[in-house]
Amino acid sequence: MNKEVYRFAFDEANAELSQIVGEFEQLRLRKERVEKVVEALKPLAGVDAQPATGEKKDSQSPSYSY
């Protein structure tokens, strides 16, 4: 095949990858901002700090009544 076809496909894939990387960076920055807002609002919502491992403070599971 013609090398130009491969070059064109490579350039297109490279451009798409660059776009994906840019969108990923925007999402990462948005995630950081949301996490900061959540941390800032925790005291107002009365939420206690959870352990870093994600474990619950109580060993019992919550009971729900409907």
Contacts in CASP RR format, 6 or more apart in sequence:
PFRMAT RR
TARGET T0000
AUTHOR 0000-0000-0000
METHOD contacts of the structure
MODEL  1
MNKEVYRFAFDEANAELSQIVGEFEQLRLRKERVEKVVEALKPLAGVDAQ
PATGEKKDSQSPSYSY
42 49 0 8 1.000
48 57 0 8 1.000
50 56 0 8 1.000
50 57 0 8 1.000
51 57 0 8 1.000
END
